């Protein structure tokens, strides 16, 4: 892929295939020429309101084409997009807004009240996505304006839950978007004739970058659903002629569990990508039984996210593997000191390439700790086999994956820190048949009157609902090693 800004690549498709379908949403089809016109007007409107190089624009909305309009527009003027996770609590979002200090907030119709408060607290104007915004930006069309942004500029700040309690803003640049797109094109053999269905939230790099943005950069089409409904997804595959889609295990399990799964018309679906480290083999085999390869992809927010992946030609013979090193990055399996380990030994996954973050926003210490000699330390463990395949083993980071979402115990423990009824506590993951894992508190209480319900109620309004612990297990004392450190492995045996 040429060293162009991503909006310039889009503009090229508007010239070479202006009438080709780019984005379909709620039955409305936007072709590449129209998408380019919308991006041009968005860029002009932002510039007219004083947004320029390095400025941030936050977006707080369910899946909507405006996410792509904004991303391409900030690319054109050298600004940065900050996608906000609408599942978070207002307190969590307020912290991210304060940290990112955006010049503007765009928000969806579902979040009018919350967005107004967020905009006021951050001291920035807020604009609702819809007819009003469309009219406003239509007055600022920039036509063929080449833009002022750079092909090596920083482009996004994406917040990822922090292992120490506060989220970190991973800064992803133009080069990371291009490298990720090239790897997606390779992983999914993507062509301009593909039609990608997106049901994952666009505030995640998984939703935005595993397939949808790469598809648009390839000149392919994207169908956007603003939520997940299993029956609607299966119907859309047949009626729209969907060729590719990305899922997580929870979503795939729901699809397979519907009565329509066995009879749905999936004939157009060339492959299915799954973004998770630990995918139950039974789910993969159920899709393979329908004649559709499941391509597993591994990565993190900080790797944009693609780093390791399978391809369709090996998907059915390497079930359980996360695949081979991406075509635009290098992978190492290392010991604690960074030394590369031999084939077969389990160590930390480190990634080097244009796809990794440039830095963490406002966090030099975390940047220096995570990026060592150009290698990003993922905190994930894997082994490499003699065939060049990687097999996920464990996580160094204390993370719970619930329904495809990362939940860091440190965030929950930070909330518990000001609860008076516990003398000591820890949060660990418990296996769950629906969600994969759920967070559970193990704690010693100050007295018998402290109840589990009271502890759980302490999280109300303070953290996103999906992150909240599902149970409390009371013990006399937490297990500790000789150095006084809590032994989380021993806590898990309680379940």
N, C-alpha and C positions, 0 to 999 in steps of 0.2 A: 504494500500500500504506500502511495506517495506520501511525502512529508507535507501533508496539507492539514489545515484545520478540519475538524469533522463537518462543520457547516459547508466548507468548500466542496467536500466530497458529495454532500447532499445536493448542492447546487449543480454539480456535474450530472447527477442522475436526473435532475429537473430539465436539463438540456437534452440528454441522450434518450430519456424515456419519460417525457412529461406527462403522458396519459396513464402511465402504469400506476396501479393502486399502491399507495404508501401506507396509510393508516385507515383502518376501519373501526369505528366506535359507535355503538348504539345504532347500527344500521347505516350510518353515514360513511361514505367512502371519500377519502381525501387522496388525490393523486399527487405525484411528486412535484408537479408544477405548482399546485395549490399549496402544498406543504412548504415549498420554498418561499412562496409569497407570504405565507403566514409568519415564517421565521424572519423574513426581511422586515415585516411590519413590527414584529415583536422587538427586534433589535433596534429599529428606529425609535420605537416608543420608549424603550429602556434608556437609550442614549439621550433622548429629549428630556427625560426626567433626571438626568445627571448621573446615571449608572455608567461607570467606565472601567478601565483596566484595574483588575484586582478586586473590584467591589463584589460583594456577595448578594445574591438574590435567593431568598428561601421560598420553598413551595411546600404547602401543607394541604394535601388533597389526596383523595382516592385516585385510583388509576384513571388517567385522563390524557388525551393527546397534548394538552398544554405542557405536560412534563417534557415532551420532546421538543415542542416549540421553544420552551425556555432554554433547554440545554443547548440546542443549536444556536439560539440567539445570543446567549452569553459567550459561546464560542466565538461568534462573529465580532463581538465588541471587546473581547478580552476579559470579561467578568467571570464569575464563578457561581454555580448553582449549589444550593444547600437543600437537599431533599429531607423533609422532616417526617419521621415515623408517626403517623396519626394514631397508632396504637399506644403511644406513650401517654403518661399523665401530663397535665398542664405544668406541673412543677418540673418534670424532666425536660419538657420542651422549652420552658422558660430559661432553664440553664443553658441549653444548646443555643438558643437565640442570643443570650447574653455573650456566650463564648464566640459565636460566629460574627456577631454584630452586623447583620445584613442591612443593606440600604433599602430593601423593599421585601415585602412578604406577599406572595400570591396564595390564595386559599380557595378550597372547594366549598360548595354550598352547604355541605354537611357540618362545617366547622366555623360558622359565622361568629358565634359568641366567643369561642375560645380564641379564634384568630385575632379578633379585635383586641382582646386582652393581651395576647402575645405581642402584637404590634405596638401597643401602647407601652408595655413594659420594656420593650427593646428600643423604643423611640424611633420606629420606622413606619412609613405608610403601608397600609395593607389594602390589597385589591382583590375583589372576588372574581373567580374564574366564571365566565359566562358571557352573555350577550354584551354587557357593559364593557368588559375588558376587550372583547373582539372589536367593538366599535371604536374604543379609544386607540387601540394599536393600529387599526385600519387607517387612521389619519396620519400615520407616521411611516408609511411604506418607504423603504429605502431602495427599492428596485434592484438594480444590479450592483449596488454598493459592495465593494470587495471587503469592507469591514476593516477594523483596526486591530483585531486580535492577532496573536502570534501562534504559529504551529507548534511551539514548544511551551505554551503557557499552561499554568495551572487552571483546572476547569471545574472541579467539584470538591466540596468538603462533605464527606459522608461519615456520619457519626456511628461508631461501633462501640458496644458496651465495653467498659473498661474493667480490667481485672482488679483494679484498686478502688473501684467504687464509682468513679466518674467516667463517662464516655470519652472517647478520643475521636477527634475529627481527622479522618484519613484524607489527605489531600491527593487527588488523582489528577494527572495532567493529560494534555492532548495525546502525548506519546503513549500513555497507558491505555487510552481509549482505542487508539489505532492498533496497538499490539494485541489487546484483548480481542478486538474484532477479527484480526487475522487468525488468531487461534480458534475462535468460534467458527469461522469459515472453514478451517481445516477439520475441526472436530466433527462438524455436522454436514460436511460436504455441501455447504450452503451456496446457492446460486440465486440469480435474480428472479428465478421462477418459483422460489419457495414462498410459502405463506405461513408465518409463525403466529401461533395463538399464545397470547400472554395473559396469564391469570395471577401471576405472582405480583406482590406489591412493588410499584416502581420506586419506592423510597429505599429499596435494597439494591445493591449492585447486582445481586442474583436476578432480580426481576428485570432490571434495566439492561444489564450488560451480558448475561449469558447468551441470550438470543435476540431480543428486540432491537437494540441499537446496532449490533452487527448486521442484522437483516437489512435495516434501512441503509447502512453504509455499503451493503452489497447490491442495493437496488431492489431488494425483495420487499414483500408486503408484511404488515403486522396487523393482527386483529387483537384489539384490547378489550378485555372484560374488566369491569370495575370491581368485581368480587368473584368468589368461587362458588359455583353451583354445579354439582356433578352432572346432573341431567343436562343442563344447558351447555356444559363443555362437550359432552359426548354428542349432543345434537349439532353443535357448531362444527365439530370435526367433519361430519358428513355433509352438512349443508354448505359450508364455506370451502370445503376442499383443503383443510388444514394439512400441511406437510410436516410441521415440526412444532414441538412445544416443550416447555420445561416444567418439571414438577418437583416436589419434595415428597418424602415418604408418606406423610400424613395425607396429602392431597391424592397421591397415587392410590393409597389404601381406600380412600373414599370413592374414587372412580371405580376401582375393581369391585367394591362392595355394593354398587348400585345394581338394581335389576336389569338396567339397560346395557351393562358392560358386555355381556355375551352376544347381544344382537345388534349393538351399535355399528354403524357403517364407519369403519376405521381404515378403509381401503386407500385413502389418500395419504395416511400418516406414514412417512418414511422412517422416522425415528423419534424417540422420546429421550430428552435429556433429563437427568435427575441430579440435582445439586445437593448432595449430602455425603457425609463421610461413612455413615453406617446405614446401608440400605438393606432391609430384610430380603434375603434371596427369594423367598416365596413371592414377593411383589414383582421382582424382576422376571421370574419365571412365568408369572401370570400374563405379563405383557408379551414375553417371547412366544407364549402359546398362541397369541393372536398374530404372530408373524411380524412383530415390530421390534427392532433392536432398541435396547435401553442403553444409552451412552452415559456413563457416570462421569461427572466433572468434579474436580476438587479445587478449592481455592478459598480465599478469604477476602474480606472487604479490601484489605490492603494490597491484594494482588489483582484487583479490578473486575472480577474475581478469578479469572481463568489461570490455572497454573499447571495442572495435571489432568489428563482426560483420556477416556477411551475413544475409539472411533467405531463406526458401525461394523467394519470388517472383523473386529475382534470381540465385539460386545457379547456374542453368545458363547464364546470359548474362554472368556476371562471374567466370568461373573464373580463379583466380590472384589475385584481389583479396582483401584481408582484410575488406572490407565498408565500412560507414559508421559514423560515430560512434554510440556507444551512446545509448539514449534517456534515460539518467540521468547522463550525464557530457559534458564538453566535451573536444575534442581540438584540439591545436595542433601544427603542424609548424614547428619553430623553428631558427634558427641558433644558434651557440655562445653568443651573448649573450642568448638568449631571445626575440629579435625574431621575430615570425611571418613565415614565408616565403610568397611568392606560390604560387598553384596551379602544379603541375608541377615545383617545385623540391624536391629531397631534403633533409630535415632531421630533427631529433630529434623523436620522438613525445613530447608532454607531455600529461598527463591531469589534469583537475580535476573533482571531483565527490565525492559521498558515498561512492563505491565505493573511494576510495584509502585507504591505510593512515593511521592517525593519527600513527604514529611508528615508529621502530625501537627495540626493547626494549634498554634499557641502552646506547644508542648515540646520544647527542645530535648528535655530529659528522656521522654518516651521515644522520640525520634532516634536519639543516639543509642538507646538500649535495643531498639528493634531493628535498626538498619546498621549492620556491621560490615564494613568493607564492601558496601554495595549489595550485601545479601540481607534479605528480609527474613527475620526469625519468626516463623509462623506459630511456634508453641505447640505444634502438632507432631505426633510421632508416626513413623512409617518405616517400612523396610523395602529395599529394592531387590528384585529377584534376577536371576541370570538372563531372563528374556527382556529386561528393561522395564518390567512392570512394577508399579508401586502398590503396596498393600498397606492400608491404613491400620494403625495399631492402637493408638491412644492419644490423649491430649495432655500436654504439659500444663496448659492453662486450665484452671479450675472452672470449667464451663459446663453448663447443662444445655442440651439441645432439645427443645420442646416444640413439636410441631414445625420444625424447620427454623425456629427462632433461637438465637443464642441468648442464654440467661446466665449472667455472671453472679455467683453467690455473693461476691463483694458488694454488689449494688444492694442486695437484699439485707446483708449484714449491716450495711451503713444505715439503713432505715431502722433496724433493730437496736442500734447503738444507744438511742435515747429512750428505750422502753425500760421502765424501772423494774419490771417483774421478773427479769432473768438475770442470773448471775454469770452465766456463760452460754454461748450458743454457736452454732455453725449451720450453714445451709448446704445440703448435698442433693444430688439427683436420685430419684427413685424411678425404676423402670415402670412404664405405663403402657398398656396395650394400645391405647389410642394415640397418645402424643409422643411416644418413644421414651421420654423422661418427663418428670415434673419435679419442681423444687419442693423440698421438705425441710423443716427446721428441726434440728436436734438440739435440745436445750436443757439446762438445769435451772429450775425456778427458785425464786426466793421464798415461796411459801405455797401451801396447798390450795390457796384461793385463786392462784393464777391459772387461768384456763386456756386451752388451745384456741378457742373461739376469740378470746380477748386478744391474744397475740396476733392472730390472723387479721383481726379488725384494725390493728395498728397500721396496716398497709393501705387501708382505704384512702383513695385520693392522693396517695404519695408516690405511687409507682404504677406502671401500666398493669392492667388487669391480667394480661397473659403471663406476666412475670411473677405474680403473687404466689407465695407458697401455698400448697394445697393441703398441708397437714403439719402437725406439730407432734414430735415424739419427745416426751420428757424422760430424762435420765438423771441419775444421782450426780454424775460428773462426766465430762467429755474425756474420751481416751486421748492420752498424750504420750509422746515419746520422751526419751531421756533429756531432750533439750527443751521440753515443755511445749512442743508444737503439736497441734491437734492432728491426729491420725485419721484422715478422712476415709481411708479404706476401711477402717474398723467401724466408722459410723455407718457405712453402707451395709455392713453385715446385719445391722439391726432390722433391715427390710427383708 
